Each structure stands twice: as structure tokens, then as C-alpha cells.
Amino acid sequence: MTAVDPRSVERAVAHAALSVPGVAALQPGLGRSLADAAHAAHAAHAAHAEHAPGTAAPAPGAGVRARYARDSGVWHVEVRCVLTEGRRALDTARAVRARARAAVNRQATGTCVVAVTITRILGDVRPPTAEGTRREDR
């Protein structure tokens, strides 16, 4: 049995993943996105503040899901990453997995299984030239 809160593990893993070069952001799963949006809408309504859809800040551990299996003593961690262009996705995913494991091992004892999902790779965001193509597309 563990006394470690899964939310604290998620926050530690999120911080570790975001420190990996090539990781632009973490993308929450659909369930977390909907829950965060509902919470933000409720908070805005309770405070009588205007709320623009999609402006809620993600939770500190958004993009990471951690579960502890008491029967096996294994932590199962899922990390959903958005990467920047210019680095090999496989190398970045391996680095995220290694840092996530290290973050879990600093928080809790037991075995840790980490799954890294690359949800998107951000391309060149520079504006097109006057001819409508990017410089490297010529």
C-alpha cells in the first residue's frame, strides 16, 4: 500500500516531461479537458465573472495520468505530449519516459510502467512569404 497521492505524482511527472527538450506542452485527455472546463465554468458562474470558452488553464498535472495498482505494487503512468518540430519523436519519447520514471521513483516506491503518447508535432509557425509559401518550401 502507498500513501502517495496520485495527483502529486502526476504533477512531478508533468514537470519532468516538460523539462525534456522538444516537448512543447502536455495534452490532457478528453475526460480531464471536460472536467477542467466544467470546473472553470462553474467557478466563473459562482464568481459572476465572464468566462470565455477554452480559456481555462489546465490543471498542473494535465496530460499525465497516474494510477497505483495496490495488488501488484506497480505505478502505471500515461504521458500525452505535444512536441516541437526538429527532433526525433522516438528520442524525445524515450527521454520523457526516463524522466517520468525518475520522477515517480523520487515520489514513491515500487515498480513504474510509463507509456508516452505523442499527440501532435508542432510545425513551422512562421508566417508565409508574400508568394504564399514558406521559405523552405521553395
C-alpha positions in Angstrom: 0.0 0.0 0.0 1.2 3.5 -0.7 0.4 6.8 1.0 1.5 8.8 -2.1 -1.2 10.9 -3.7 -1.5 10.2 -7.4 -2.0 13.9 -8.1 1.4 14.7 -6.6 2.9 12.0 -8.8 1.1 13.5 -11.9 2.5 17.0 -11.1 6.0 15.7 -10.6 5.9 13.7 -13.9 4.4 16.7 -15.7 7.2 18.9 -14.5 9.8 16.3 -15.6 8.2 15.8 -19.0 8.1 19.5 -19.7 11.8 19.8 -19.0 12.7 17.5 -21.9 13.9 19.4 -25.0 11.4 19.1 -27.8 8.3 18.9 -25.5 6.2 21.9 -26.2 3.3 21.0 -23.9 1.3 18.2 -22.4 -2.2 17.5 -23.8 -4.8 16.4 -21.3 -7.1 13.6 -22.2 -10.7 14.3 -23.1 -12.1 13.4 -19.7 -9.6 15.8 -18.0 -10.3 18.6 -20.5 -14.1 18.3 -20.0 -13.7 18.2 -16.2 -11.4 21.3 -16.2 -13.8 23.2 -18.5 -16.8 22.3 -16.3 -14.9 23.4 -13.2 -13.8 26.7 -14.7 -17.3 27.4 -15.9 -18.8 26.7 -12.5 -16.2 28.9 -10.8 -16.8 31.7 -13.2 -20.5 31.4 -12.7 -20.1 31.3 -8.9 -18.0 34.5 -9.0 -20.3 36.2 -11.5 -17.4 36.6 -13.8 -17.5 36.3 -17.6 -15.9 33.2 -18.9 -14.7 32.7 -22.5 -14.8 29.0 -23.5 -11.4 27.5 -23.8 -9.6 30.0 -21.6 -9.3 27.8 -18.5 -5.8 27.0 -17.6 -5.0 23.3 -17.5 -4.5 21.6 -14.1 -0.9 21.2 -13.0 -0.8 17.5 -13.9 -2.9 17.8 -17.1 -1.5 15.5 -19.8 -0.4 12.9 -17.2 -2.4 10.2 -15.6 -1.0 8.1 -12.7 -2.6 5.1 -11.1 -1.3 2.8 -8.4 -2.2 -0.9 -8.6 -2.3 -2.0 -4.9 -2.4 -5.7 -5.8 0.8 -5.6 -7.8 2.5 -2.5 -6.3 3.0 -1.0 -9.7 2.5 2.6 -10.7 1.0 3.0 -14.2 1.7 6.4 -15.7 0.5 7.8 -19.0 2.0 11.0 -20.5 0.5 12.8 -23.5 3.0 15.1 -25.2 2.9 17.8 -27.9 6.3 18.0 -29.5 8.1 20.7 -31.4 9.4 20.0 -34.9 13.1 19.3 -35.4 13.7 16.5 -33.0 13.2 12.8 -33.5 9.9 11.9 -31.8 11.2 8.5 -30.7 14.2 10.0 -28.9 12.0 12.6 -27.2 9.5 10.0 -26.1 12.4 7.9 -24.6 13.7 10.9 -22.7 10.2 11.7 -21.4 9.8 8.1 -20.2 13.2 8.1 -18.5 12.5 11.4 -16.7 8.9 10.3 -15.8 10.3 7.1 -14.2 12.8 9.1 -12.2 10.1 11.5 -11.0 7.9 8.6 -9.8 10.8 6.9 -8.1 11.6 10.1 -6.2 7.9 10.2 -5.0 7.1 6.6 -4.3 8.5 3.1 -4.0 7.6 0.2 -6.3 7.8 -0.5 -10.0 6.8 2.1 -12.5 5.4 1.5 -16.0 5.3 4.6 -18.2 3.5 5.0 -21.5 4.3 8.1 -23.6 1.9 9.1 -26.4 2.8 11.8 -28.9 -0.4 13.5 -29.7 0.9 16.2 -32.1 4.1 17.7 -33.5 4.0 21.4 -34.0 5.4 22.5 -37.3 6.8 25.8 -38.5 4.6 28.6 -37.2 6.4 31.4 -39.1 4.1 33.4 -41.4 4.2 32.6 -45.1 6.1 34.8 -47.5 4.3 37.2 -50.0 4.0 34.3 -52.5 2.1 32.2 -50.0 4.8 29.6 -49.3 7.2 29.2 -46.5 10.8 29.9 -47.3 11.9 26.3 -47.1 9.0 25.2 -49.4 10.6 26.9 -52.4 
